[in-house]
């Protein structure tokens, strides 16, 4: 039962793609800081910037992030500092020699600027975690502590995204309520009442017949059908109501609904554009423009949803 309850709670949670987390730790002569920053993204894009010598941590951290997050552009940084005598890092002199040789070759053959020491030391594999290399227990202690800190940062980031997602959900519900009110206003305008539509059709047909005398009955029927189609906005209003129902279902469902909600916003916008294009009444036009503005604000907020 508890397992099902956990699933239901996760299913109903909406996460933002925006968040930040930080975790610090120290062990076996080293201290470190993990920082993970998340912003909007079309898919899950993981970018790592780990301290030299700790690149092996990327694989496990990539798996942890992929399990917890579905979308977003994620930047993961690890800074490491030696805090014990003797230092926790060492230079891989073989890798450094290869880097220096390549740099000198570029200088001689291509006229490149001479390599600087800080640039060479920043190359992957040149700096390694050296302290305790001969002490397996110390190395395992460091890796275990670093991994635990990384997992803390991942969980903190997921929690931050969920908190922001809760605020987004409330904003989206308010925006949907605003759109629903505008749709009801449009549905209740005097211009959309049957008698008003009939009167306008008669007026337009009379104007057509006066402008182009001698219309055949078949042509008059065609023009009447076209005018009736333009005057009838019920289909657009019905679809807007259906889209509102779908939006509320998505908000109740929760989870990774960002892509589907974004598509739904496109459908919202299409109907609002059609309503404005077909509007024959100033009040309806104003309502249609209000709808377009509210839908655009809804779409901007949806862009933040996972």
Secondary structure, DSSP 8 states (H G I E B T S, - for coil): -HHHHHHHHHHH---BS-EEEEEEEEETTEEEEEEEEEE--SSEEEEEE--TT-GGGHHHHHHHHHHH-SSEEEEEEEEEEE-STT-SEEE-HHHHHHHHHHHHHHHHHH------HHHHHTSTTTEEE-TTTT-HHHHHHHHHHHHHHHHHHHHHHHHHHHHHHHHHHHHHHHHHHHHHHHHHHHHT-GGGSHHHHHHHHHHHHHHHHHHSTT--HHHHHHHHHHHHHHH--HHHHHHHHHHHHHHHHHHHH-SS-HHHHHHHHHHHHHHHHHHHHH--SHHHHHHHHHHHHHHHHHHHHHTTB-
